[in-house]
Amino acid sequence: MTGIPLILAAVAALASPRRPDAPVTADNDAAVRDGQFYQVPLHVDADGGLVAIAVTGSGPTPRSYLLDASQRDLQLTIELPLSGRRDIYALSWASISADAARIGQLGAAPSVPYTVLPSIDRLDILPLPPRLSGLTGDHSSRNPGDGGDLRDVHPFRPGDARRRIDWRATARLSPDQSDLYVRRTHTTSEATVMLVVDARSDLSSEAATWYGGQPPTPLTYSSLHLSRQGATLLAASYLHRGDRVGVMELAGYRRGLRAAAGRRQLELIRLRLSSLRVDQHLDKPRQDPVLPADCLVMMLSPFMNDDGERLLLKWHRLGHSVIGIDTLPRLNTTGLSKTEGLALRMELMARKDRIERVRQRGLPVFGFRGPEDAASETDPDAVAGVLPLAAGLRMMQRTAAHRRTTAGRSTS
């Protein structure tokens, strides 16, 4: 007898006309970005009862909310990924009757993609390739032309501009003014820099995500994010000085972004870097990137495979000036099982061997591995002697300047 009221309530709920499901709409046109957060207005259109809303965002697990349908206007706040193009959130919902006897059909909205461009910063001291190309720029070259340092004083020849005549040198070298002398200068040139990004893997700073289980989230540092950020830093620095910068992918089938100069090139590089994804066809053969002549090559890679080492040594043999940049984030090794910890140690040992072999050939390798405050006390993934990127480039530039000064001194 005690169950009869419950049975009658259920029959009445099933016999009542079905209410339309409560639609939940997100006004993405009115969405705003506040730092690392994306705020979207939500509107719930329902009459009475409750509404269950599930939000799948950038975090590892979806979040569910049970709301009174009288709450019409809400605001959804999503934490954006560090960089790249991703689906930042997706909505699903269901209406629940006031007596909780009936649940409406599930509704869902398509996921919303969003592109987070790498932030822009600049370095002041940068190395240059041994040879410069082009006819414009801020760097003095060895090519004859206008606008640079003094090359020599030479007798006037057909084709020389009259404005180049040095009357003081003419009066000194030809008192009878039978000959005219002109000042010849070196032209200014720009450097060509190619940034090669290793997109074969995207390794999270949480080492436990390398071996399955909980998937990595775009809210933590990863090797591909650091590669995007480091490449943007270098591109903005060189382009600010008037040099030409291009981007190539170590793994992938897209054509590289040719080297060019200007503000537009920086925006193209940021868009190209944001669209980088892990290559899913690693077993297919591919051609090594073809680099322009007389360029400075900077490869950004975590050095977890042999391609980075092989190509750096290959391009060095072909006469390019190459620099390796380590982009493996500082690792958090908590949560690893004994077997996973052993596997990680073996992979890190092989990685260190690759970097050491490159350095033994005289090629510089620097680190760009996230903020300094993320370093652990043990730091088992570090390689001894690898300087941070800014300090390493500063040291290279000072060494090159010292060599030029020494070579220019008189031996008499």
Sine and cosine of phi, psi and omega as CSV:
sin_phi,cos_phi,sin_psi,cos_psi,sin_omega,cos_omega
0.00,0.00,-0.53,0.85,-0.03,-1.00
-0.94,0.35,-0.38,0.92,-0.03,-1.00
-1.00,0.04,-0.14,0.99,-0.04,-1.00
-0.89,0.45,-0.68,0.73,0.02,-1.00
-0.87,0.49,-0.62,0.79,0.02,-1.00
-0.92,0.39,-0.64,0.77,0.02,-1.00
-0.90,0.43,-0.68,0.73,0.00,-1.00
-0.90,0.43,-0.61,0.79,0.01,-1.00
-0.91,0.41,-0.62,0.78,0.01,-1.00
-0.93,0.37,-0.65,0.76,0.02,-1.00
-0.90,0.43,-0.64,0.77,0.01,-1.00
-0.91,0.42,-0.61,0.80,0.02,-1.00
-0.93,0.38,-0.64,0.77,0.01,-1.00
-0.95,0.32,-0.55,0.84,-0.02,-1.00
-0.98,0.19,-0.32,0.95,-0.02,-1.00
-0.95,0.32,0.48,-0.88,0.02,-1.00
-0.88,0.47,0.62,-0.78,-0.04,-1.00
-0.95,0.32,0.78,-0.63,0.09,-1.00
-0.99,0.17,0.55,-0.83,0.11,-0.99
-0.90,0.43,0.60,-0.80,0.01,-1.00
-0.88,0.48,0.52,-0.86,-0.04,-1.00
-0.97,0.23,0.92,-0.39,0.04,-1.00
-0.97,0.23,0.63,-0.78,0.09,-1.00
-0.89,-0.46,0.86,-0.52,-0.04,-1.00
-0.89,-0.46,0.62,-0.79,0.06,-1.00
-0.94,-0.34,0.80,-0.60,-0.01,-1.00
-1.00,-0.01,0.99,0.11,-0.04,-1.00
-0.94,0.33,-0.36,0.93,0.05,-1.00
-0.93,0.38,-0.47,0.88,0.01,-1.00
-0.99,-0.13,0.11,0.99,0.00,-1.00
-0.94,0.35,0.52,-0.85,0.00,-1.00
-0.74,-0.67,0.47,-0.88,0.07,-1.00
-0.97,-0.26,0.79,-0.61,0.03,-1.00
-0.85,-0.53,1.00,-0.05,-0.04,-1.00
0.91,0.41,-0.87,-0.49,-0.03,-1.00
-1.00,-0.09,0.23,0.97,-0.04,-1.00
-0.85,-0.53,0.52,-0.86,-0.01,-1.00
-0.87,-0.50,0.88,-0.48,-0.09,-1.00
-0.95,-0.32,0.83,-0.55,-0.09,-1.00
-0.84,-0.55,0.81,-0.59,0.11,-0.99
-0.95,0.32,0.71,-0.71,0.06,-1.00
-0.91,-0.41,0.58,-0.81,0.04,-1.00
-0.79,-0.62,0.82,-0.57,0.02,-1.00
-0.96,-0.28,0.85,-0.52,-0.03,-1.00
-0.92,-0.38,1.00,-0.01,-0.03,-1.00
-0.55,-0.84,0.39,-0.92,0.00,-1.00
-0.89,-0.46,0.98,-0.20,0.05,-1.00
0.96,0.26,0.20,-0.98,0.04,-1.00
0.98,0.19,-0.32,-0.95,-0.03,-1.00
-0.83,-0.55,0.31,-0.95,0.06,-1.00
-0.75,-0.67,0.81,-0.58,0.07,-1.00
-0.99,-0.15,0.83,-0.56,-0.03,-1.00
-0.86,-0.51,0.76,-0.65,0.08,-1.00
-0.92,-0.40,0.77,-0.64,-0.03,-1.00
-0.88,-0.47,0.85,-0.52,0.10,-1.00
-0.97,-0.26,0.94,-0.35,-0.06,-1.00
-0.92,-0.39,-0.47,-0.88,-0.03,-1.00
-0.98,0.21,-0.21,0.98,0.00,-1.00
-0.96,0.27,0.04,-1.00,-0.07,-1.00
-0.96,0.27,-0.46,0.89,-0.07,-1.00
-0.77,-0.64,0.51,-0.86,0.06,-1.00
-0.95,0.30,0.37,-0.93,0.03,-1.00
-0.87,-0.49,0.62,-0.79,-0.04,-1.00
-0.88,-0.47,0.54,-0.84,-0.02,-1.00
-0.70,-0.71,0.63,-0.77,0.08,-1.00
-0.92,-0.40,0.91,-0.43,-0.13,-0.99
-0.87,-0.50,0.51,-0.86,0.18,-0.98
-0.95,0.30,0.75,-0.66,-0.07,-1.00
-0.90,0.44,-0.24,0.97,0.05,-1.00
-0.96,0.29,-0.26,0.97,0.07,-1.00
-0.99,0.17,0.98,-0.19,-0.14,-0.99
-1.00,0.03,-0.70,0.71,-0.11,-0.99
-0.93,-0.37,0.87,-0.49,-0.01,-1.00
-0.80,-0.60,0.13,-0.99,0.08,-1.00
-0.74,-0.68,0.82,-0.57,0.01,-1.00
-0.99,-0.16,0.80,-0.59,0.01,-1.00
-0.92,-0.40,0.85,-0.52,-0.04,-1.00
-0.89,-0.46,0.71,-0.70,0.10,-1.00
-0.99,0.14,0.81,-0.59,-0.07,-1.00
-0.98,0.19,0.45,-0.89,0.12,-0.99
-0.92,0.40,0.25,-0.97,-0.04,-1.00
-0.92,0.38,-0.62,0.79,0.02,-1.00
-0.24,-0.97,0.25,-0.97,0.05,-1.00
0.99,-0.14,0.07,-1.00,0.03,-1.00
-0.96,-0.27,0.86,-0.51,-0.04,-1.00
-0.59,-0.81,0.29,-0.96,0.19,-0.98
-0.99,0.17,0.93,-0.37,-0.15,-0.99
-1.00,0.08,-0.44,0.90,0.07,-1.00
-0.29,-0.96,0.38,-0.93,0.11,-0.99
-0.61,-0.80,0.56,-0.83,-0.06,-1.00
-0.91,-0.42,0.59,-0.81,0.21,-0.98
-0.60,-0.80,0.47,-0.88,-0.11,-0.99
-0.45,-0.89,0.23,-0.97,0.10,-1.00
-0.43,-0.90,0.62,-0.79,0.04,-1.00
-1.00,-0.04,0.56,-0.83,0.00,-1.00
-0.82,-0.58,0.72,-0.69,-0.03,-1.00
-0.91,0.41,0.27,-0.96,-0.08,-1.00
-0.89,0.45,-0.56,0.83,0.01,-1.00
-1.00,-0.03,0.12,0.99,0.04,-1.00
0.87,0.49,0.38,0.93,0.01,-1.00
-1.00,-0.01,-0.21,0.98,-0.07,-1.00
-0.60,-0.80,0.69,-0.73,0.07,-1.00
-0.91,-0.42,0.79,-0.62,-0.01,-1.00
-0.96,0.28,0.09,-1.00,0.02,-1.00
-0.93,0.37,0.49,-0.87,0.01,-1.00
-0.95,0.32,0.61,-0.79,0.12,-0.99
-0.84,-0.54,0.44,-0.90,-0.04,-1.00
-0.53,-0.85,0.50,-0.87,0.09,-1.00
-0.92,-0.40,0.53,-0.85,0.00,-1.00
-0.90,0.44,0.48,-0.88,0.00,-1.00
-0.91,0.42,0.45,-0.89,-0.09,-1.00
-0.95,-0.32,0.89,-0.45,0.05,-1.00
-0.99,0.11,0.43,-0.90,0.01,-1.00
-0.47,-0.88,0.63,-0.78,0.00,-1.00
-0.94,-0.33,0.84,-0.54,0.07,-1.00
-0.96,-0.27,0.94,-0.35,-0.01,-1.00
-0.98,0.22,0.55,-0.84,0.08,-1.00
-0.88,0.47,0.59,-0.81,0.01,-1.00
-0.95,0.32,0.40,-0.91,-0.08,-1.00
-0.97,-0.24,0.78,-0.63,0.12,-0.99
-0.57,-0.82,0.19,-0.98,-0.07,-1.00
-0.68,-0.74,0.49,-0.87,0.15,-0.99
-0.97,-0.26,0.53,-0.85,-0.05,-1.00
-1.00,-0.01,-0.57,0.82,-0.08,-1.00
-0.92,-0.40,0.84,-0.54,-0.07,-1.00
-0.70,-0.72,0.59,-0.81,0.09,-1.00
-0.98,0.19,0.32,-0.95,0.02,-1.00
-0.86,-0.51,0.43,-0.90,0.12,-0.99
-0.92,0.38,0.37,-0.93,-0.02,-1.00
-0.86,0.51,-0.55,0.83,-0.01,-1.00
-0.85,-0.53,0.66,-0.75,0.02,-1.00
-0.97,-0.24,0.47,-0.88,0.01,-1.00
-0.77,-0.63,0.26,-0.97,0.01,-1.00
1.00,-0.07,0.16,-0.99,-0.06,-1.00
-0.88,-0.47,0.12,0.99,0.04,-1.00
-0.72,-0.69,0.21,-0.98,0.02,-1.00
0.76,-0.65,-0.08,-1.00,-0.07,-1.00
-0.94,-0.35,0.06,1.00,-0.08,-1.00
-0.97,-0.26,0.68,-0.73,0.06,-1.00
-0.97,0.25,0.72,-0.69,-0.01,-1.00
-0.88,-0.47,-0.02,-1.00,0.03,-1.00
-0.99,-0.12,0.04,1.00,-0.02,-1.00
-0.99,0.11,0.65,-0.76,0.05,-1.00
-0.94,0.35,0.59,-0.81,0.00,-1.00
0.24,-0.97,-0.25,-0.97,-0.07,-1.00
-0.98,-0.21,0.53,-0.85,0.22,-0.97
0.98,-0.21,-0.14,0.99,-0.07,-1.00
-0.95,-0.32,-0.42,-0.91,-0.02,-1.00
-0.96,0.27,0.31,-0.95,0.00,-1.00
-0.91,0.42,0.75,-0.66,0.05,-1.00
-0.99,-0.11,-0.83,0.56,0.07,-1.00
-0.16,-0.99,0.07,-1.00,0.14,-0.99
-0.94,-0.34,0.82,-0.57,-0.18,-0.98
-0.72,-0.70,0.50,-0.86,0.07,-1.00
-0.85,0.53,0.57,-0.82,-0.02,-1.00
-0.88,0.47,0.72,-0.70,0.01,-1.00
-0.79,-0.61,0.36,-0.93,0.08,-1.00
-0.85,0.53,0.74,-0.67,-0.04,-1.00
0.97,-0.24,-0.32,0.95,0.04,-1.00
-0.96,0.28,0.61,-0.79,0.01,-1.00
-0.97,0.26,0.64,-0.77,-0.01,-1.00
-0.92,0.38,-0.44,0.90,0.01,-1.00
-0.94,0.33,-0.20,0.98,0.03,-1.00
-1.00,0.04,-0.04,1.00,-0.02,-1.00
-0.92,0.40,0.78,-0.62,0.05,-1.00
-0.99,-0.17,0.98,-0.21,-0.10,-0.99
-0.94,0.34,-0.51,0.86,0.05,-1.00
-0.93,0.38,-0.70,0.72,0.05,-1.00
-0.91,0.41,-0.58,0.81,0.04,-1.00
-0.90,0.43,-0.68,0.73,0.01,-1.00
-0.92,0.40,-0.52,0.85,-0.02,-1.00
-0.99,0.17,-0.66,0.76,-0.10,-0.99
-1.00,-0.03,-0.39,0.92,0.00,-1.00
-0.69,-0.72,0.99,0.15,-0.04,-1.00
-0.87,0.50,-0.53,0.85,0.00,-1.00
-0.99,0.10,0.03,1.00,0.03,-1.00
0.84,0.54,0.54,0.84,0.09,-1.00
-0.98,0.21,-0.42,0.91,0.03,-1.00
-0.80,-0.59,0.51,-0.86,0.10,-1.00
-0.95,-0.33,0.52,-0.85,0.00,-1.00
-0.83,-0.55,0.63,-0.77,-0.02,-1.00
-0.87,-0.49,0.45,-0.89,0.08,-1.00
-1.00,-0.05,0.85,-0.53,0.04,-1.00
-0.96,-0.28,0.65,-0.76,-0.09,-1.00
-0.83,-0.56,0.25,-0.97,0.18,-0.98
-1.00,0.06,0.56,-0.83,0.03,-1.00
-0.99,0.13,0.33,-0.94,0.12,-0.99
-1.00,-0.03,0.58,-0.81,-0.06,-1.00
-0.69,-0.73,0.20,-0.98,0.05,-1.00
-0.91,-0.42,0.41,-0.91,0.06,-1.00
-1.00,0.04,0.46,-0.89,0.10,-1.00
-0.92,-0.38,0.86,-0.51,-0.05,-1.00
-0.86,-0.51,0.78,-0.63,0.07,-1.00
-0.93,-0.38,0.83,-0.55,0.05,-1.00
-0.99,-0.15,0.88,-0.47,-0.01,-1.00
-0.95,-0.32,0.86,-0.51,-0.09,-1.00
-0.95,-0.32,0.78,-0.62,0.04,-1.00
-1.00,0.09,0.94,-0.34,-0.01,-1.00
-0.92,-0.38,0.45,0.89,0.02,-1.00
-0.96,0.27,-0.39,0.92,-0.01,-1.00
-0.45,-0.89,0.35,-0.94,0.06,-1.00
-0.77,-0.63,0.99,-0.11,-0.14,-0.99
-1.00,-0.09,0.84,-0.55,-0.03,-1.00
-0.98,0.19,0.37,-0.93,0.08,-1.00
-0.95,0.33,-0.30,0.96,0.09,-1.00
-1.00,0.03,0.98,-0.20,-0.11,-0.99
-0.90,0.44,-0.39,0.92,0.00,-1.00
-0.90,0.43,-0.39,0.92,0.00,-1.00
-0.99,0.17,-0.13,0.99,0.00,-1.00
-0.95,0.31,-0.40,0.92,-0.17,-0.99
-0.89,-0.45,0.62,0.79,0.04,-1.00
1.00,0.10,-0.33,-0.94,-0.05,-1.00
0.97,0.24,-0.76,-0.65,-0.02,-1.00
-0.95,0.30,0.80,-0.61,-0.04,-1.00
-0.95,0.33,0.45,-0.90,0.05,-1.00
-0.93,0.37,0.45,-0.89,0.00,-1.00
-0.93,-0.36,0.46,-0.89,0.05,-1.00
-0.97,0.25,0.12,0.99,0.01,-1.00
-1.00,-0.06,-0.08,1.00,0.02,-1.00
-0.93,-0.38,0.36,-0.93,0.02,-1.00
-0.91,0.43,0.62,-0.78,0.05,-1.00
-0.63,-0.77,0.23,-0.97,-0.04,-1.00
-0.91,0.42,-0.61,0.80,-0.02,-1.00
-0.95,0.31,-0.59,0.81,0.08,-1.00
-0.90,0.44,-0.69,0.72,0.02,-1.00
-0.91,0.42,-0.56,0.83,0.07,-1.00
-0.91,0.41,-0.68,0.74,0.06,-1.00
-0.87,0.49,-0.73,0.69,-0.07,-1.00
-0.93,0.37,-0.68,0.73,0.01,-1.00
-0.91,0.40,-0.65,0.76,0.03,-1.00
-0.91,0.42,-0.62,0.78,0.05,-1.00
-0.91,0.42,-0.65,0.76,0.04,-1.00
-0.86,0.51,-0.73,0.68,-0.01,-1.00
-0.93,0.37,-0.67,0.74,0.00,-1.00
-0.89,0.46,-0.71,0.70,0.00,-1.00
-0.90,0.44,-0.59,0.81,-0.02,-1.00
-0.93,0.36,-0.72,0.69,-0.03,-1.00
-0.95,0.30,-0.64,0.77,0.00,-1.00
-0.91,0.40,-0.52,0.85,0.04,-1.00
-0.89,0.45,-0.46,0.89,0.01,-1.00
-1.00,-0.01,0.04,1.00,0.02,-1.00
1.00,-0.02,0.16,0.99,0.01,-1.00
-0.99,0.11,0.14,-0.99,0.02,-1.00
-0.96,-0.27,0.68,-0.74,-0.07,-1.00
-0.73,-0.68,0.67,-0.74,0.10,-0.99
-0.76,-0.65,0.23,-0.97,-0.05,-1.00
-0.75,-0.66,0.69,-0.73,0.11,-0.99
-0.73,-0.68,0.45,-0.89,0.05,-1.00
-0.98,-0.20,0.74,-0.68,0.05,-1.00
-0.94,0.35,-0.58,0.81,0.05,-1.00
-0.83,-0.56,0.82,-0.58,-0.03,-1.00
0.57,-0.82,0.23,-0.97,-0.07,-1.00
-0.90,-0.43,0.02,1.00,0.04,-1.00
-0.97,0.23,0.53,-0.85,0.08,-1.00
-0.92,0.38,0.55,-0.83,0.02,-1.00
-0.94,0.35,0.34,-0.94,0.07,-1.00
-1.00,0.06,0.91,-0.40,-0.12,-0.99
-0.89,0.45,0.42,-0.91,-0.04,-1.00
-0.94,0.34,0.76,-0.65,0.04,-1.00
-0.44,-0.90,0.12,-0.99,-0.04,-1.00
-0.87,-0.49,0.21,-0.98,0.11,-0.99
0.96,-0.29,0.24,-0.97,0.01,-1.00
-0.90,0.43,-0.61,0.80,0.01,-1.00
-0.88,0.47,-0.60,0.80,0.02,-1.00
-0.89,0.45,-0.60,0.80,0.03,-1.00
-0.90,0.45,-0.67,0.75,0.02,-1.00
-0.92,0.39,-0.61,0.80,0.06,-1.00
-0.90,0.43,-0.63,0.78,0.02,-1.00
-0.91,0.41,-0.67,0.74,0.01,-1.00
-0.90,0.44,-0.64,0.77,0.04,-1.00
-0.92,0.40,-0.66,0.75,0.02,-1.00
-0.90,0.43,-0.68,0.73,0.02,-1.00
-0.91,0.41,-0.59,0.81,0.01,-1.00
-0.92,0.39,-0.46,0.89,-0.02,-1.00
-1.00,0.05,-0.01,1.00,0.01,-1.00
-0.91,0.42,0.73,-0.68,0.09,-1.00
-0.72,-0.69,0.31,-0.95,0.03,-1.00
-0.91,0.41,0.74,-0.67,-0.01,-1.00
-0.95,0.31,0.80,-0.60,-0.02,-1.00
-1.00,-0.05,-0.05,1.00,-0.04,-1.00
-0.88,-0.48,0.91,0.41,-0.06,-1.00
-0.97,0.25,-0.29,0.96,-0.05,-1.00
-1.00,0.05,-0.15,0.99,-0.03,-1.00
-1.00,0.10,0.65,-0.76,0.02,-1.00
-0.93,0.37,0.53,-0.85,0.02,-1.00
-0.58,-0.82,0.40,-0.92,0.00,-1.00
-1.00,0.05,0.62,-0.78,0.05,-1.00
-0.91,0.42,0.55,-0.84,0.03,-1.00
-0.85,0.52,0.65,-0.76,0.04,-1.00
-0.98,-0.17,0.84,-0.54,-0.12,-0.99
-0.98,-0.21,0.52,-0.85,0.10,-1.00
-0.94,0.35,0.35,-0.94,-0.03,-1.00
-0.95,0.31,0.47,-0.88,0.11,-0.99
0.84,0.54,0.64,0.77,0.01,-1.00
-0.93,-0.36,0.35,-0.94,0.12,-0.99
-0.99,-0.11,0.84,-0.54,-0.07,-1.00
-0.98,-0.21,0.80,-0.61,0.08,-1.00
-0.84,-0.54,0.92,-0.40,-0.02,-1.00
-0.98,-0.20,0.81,-0.59,0.04,-1.00
-0.97,-0.26,0.92,-0.40,-0.13,-0.99
-0.44,-0.90,0.52,-0.85,0.14,-0.99
-0.99,0.17,-0.09,1.00,0.03,-1.00
0.84,0.54,0.66,0.75,0.06,-1.00
-1.00,-0.10,0.04,1.00,0.11,-0.99
-0.65,-0.76,0.13,-0.99,-0.12,-0.99
-0.99,0.15,-0.21,0.98,-0.08,-1.00
-0.90,0.43,-0.64,0.77,-0.02,-1.00
-0.87,0.48,-0.75,0.66,0.03,-1.00
-0.89,0.46,-0.71,0.70,-0.06,-1.00
-0.88,0.47,-0.70,0.71,-0.06,-1.00
-0.96,0.29,-0.58,0.81,0.06,-1.00
-0.87,0.49,-0.70,0.71,0.01,-1.00
-0.93,0.36,-0.58,0.81,0.02,-1.00
-0.91,0.42,-0.74,0.67,-0.02,-1.00
-0.92,0.39,-0.52,0.86,0.07,-1.00
-0.91,0.41,-0.65,0.76,0.04,-1.00
-0.91,0.41,-0.49,0.87,0.02,-1.00
-0.99,0.17,-0.02,1.00,0.08,-1.00
0.99,-0.15,0.09,1.00,0.03,-1.00
-0.99,0.16,0.47,-0.88,0.16,-0.99
-1.00,0.01,0.87,-0.49,-0.16,-0.99
-0.84,-0.55,0.52,-0.85,0.06,-1.00
-0.68,-0.74,0.75,-0.66,0.10,-1.00
-0.99,-0.13,0.65,-0.76,-0.01,-1.00
-0.80,-0.59,0.89,-0.45,-0.04,-1.00
-0.99,0.15,0.86,-0.51,-0.05,-1.00
-0.89,-0.45,0.35,0.94,0.10,-0.99
-0.96,0.29,0.83,-0.56,-0.01,-1.00
-0.93,0.36,0.39,-0.92,0.08,-1.00
-0.90,0.44,0.74,-0.67,-0.23,-0.97
-1.00,-0.09,0.58,-0.81,0.20,-0.98
-0.97,-0.24,0.93,-0.37,-0.13,-0.99
-0.99,-0.11,0.17,0.99,0.03,-1.00
-0.94,0.35,0.51,-0.86,0.03,-1.00
1.00,0.05,0.05,1.00,0.01,-1.00
-1.00,0.06,0.64,-0.77,0.13,-0.99
-0.97,0.25,0.11,-0.99,-0.01,-1.00
-0.89,0.45,-0.66,0.75,0.02,-1.00
-0.93,0.38,-0.67,0.74,0.03,-1.00
-0.91,0.42,-0.62,0.78,0.05,-1.00
-0.89,0.46,-0.63,0.78,0.04,-1.00
-0.92,0.40,-0.67,0.74,0.03,-1.00
-0.89,0.45,-0.63,0.77,0.02,-1.00
-0.90,0.43,-0.67,0.75,0.03,-1.00
-0.87,0.50,-0.65,0.76,-0.01,-1.00
-0.92,0.39,-0.65,0.76,0.01,-1.00
-0.92,0.39,-0.63,0.77,0.01,-1.00
-0.94,0.35,-0.55,0.83,0.07,-1.00
-0.91,0.42,-0.68,0.73,0.04,-1.00
-0.90,0.43,-0.60,0.80,0.05,-1.00
-0.90,0.44,-0.71,0.70,0.03,-1.00
-0.88,0.47,-0.62,0.78,0.02,-1.00
-0.89,0.46,-0.65,0.76,0.02,-1.00
-0.88,0.47,-0.73,0.68,-0.03,-1.00
-0.90,0.43,-0.64,0.77,0.00,-1.00
-0.91,0.41,-0.61,0.79,0.03,-1.00
-0.90,0.43,-0.61,0.79,0.05,-1.00
-0.91,0.42,-0.70,0.71,-0.03,-1.00
-0.93,0.37,-0.53,0.85,0.02,-1.00
-0.92,0.40,-0.40,0.92,0.09,-1.00
-0.99,0.14,0.07,1.00,0.02,-1.00
1.00,0.05,0.21,0.98,-0.01,-1.00
-1.00,-0.10,0.72,-0.69,-0.02,-1.00
-0.97,0.25,0.61,-0.79,0.12,-0.99
-0.75,-0.66,0.82,-0.57,0.00,-1.00
-0.87,-0.49,0.24,-0.97,-0.06,-1.00
-0.93,-0.37,0.68,-0.73,0.15,-0.99
-0.72,-0.70,1.00,0.03,-0.27,-0.96
-0.81,-0.59,0.50,0.87,0.08,-1.00
0.99,-0.13,-0.02,-1.00,-0.06,-1.00
-0.91,0.42,0.52,-0.86,-0.04,-1.00
-0.91,0.42,-0.49,0.87,-0.04,-1.00
-0.96,0.29,-0.10,0.99,0.05,-1.00
-1.00,0.04,-0.03,1.00,-0.04,-1.00
-0.95,0.30,0.68,-0.73,0.08,-1.00
-1.00,0.02,0.17,-0.99,-0.04,-1.00
-0.94,0.34,-0.65,0.76,-0.01,-1.00
-0.99,0.13,-0.69,0.72,0.02,-1.00
0.77,0.64,0.89,0.45,-0.10,-0.99
-0.94,0.33,-0.26,0.97,-0.05,-1.00
-1.00,-0.02,-0.03,1.00,-0.04,-1.00
-0.98,0.21,0.40,-0.92,0.05,-1.00
-0.91,-0.42,0.81,-0.58,-0.07,-1.00
-0.89,0.46,0.69,-0.72,0.06,-1.00
1.00,0.04,-0.08,1.00,0.00,-1.00
-1.00,0.09,0.91,-0.42,-0.03,-1.00
-0.99,0.17,0.41,-0.91,0.18,-0.98
-0.88,0.48,0.39,-0.92,-0.13,-0.99
-0.85,0.53,-0.77,0.63,-0.07,-1.00
-0.88,0.47,-0.70,0.71,-0.01,-1.00
-0.92,0.39,-0.62,0.78,0.00,-1.00
-0.92,0.40,-0.68,0.74,0.03,-1.00
-0.92,0.39,-0.58,0.81,0.04,-1.00
-0.90,0.44,-0.65,0.76,0.02,-1.00
-0.91,0.41,-0.65,0.76,0.02,-1.00
-0.89,0.45,-0.67,0.74,-0.02,-1.00
-0.91,0.40,-0.64,0.77,0.02,-1.00
-0.92,0.38,-0.63,0.78,0.03,-1.00
-0.90,0.44,-0.67,0.74,0.02,-1.00
-0.91,0.42,-0.64,0.76,0.02,-1.00
-0.91,0.42,-0.61,0.79,0.03,-1.00
-0.91,0.42,-0.64,0.77,0.01,-1.00
-0.91,0.41,-0.65,0.76,0.02,-1.00
-0.91,0.42,-0.62,0.78,0.01,-1.00
-0.92,0.39,-0.68,0.74,0.01,-1.00
-0.90,0.44,-0.67,0.74,-0.01,-1.00
-0.93,0.38,-0.43,0.90,-0.06,-1.00
-1.00,0.03,-0.10,1.00,-0.02,-1.00
-0.97,0.24,0.50,-0.86,0.02,-1.00
-0.99,0.17,0.68,-0.74,-0.01,-1.00
-1.00,-0.03,-0.06,1.00,-0.02,-1.00
-0.99,0.14,0.00,0.00,0.00,0.00
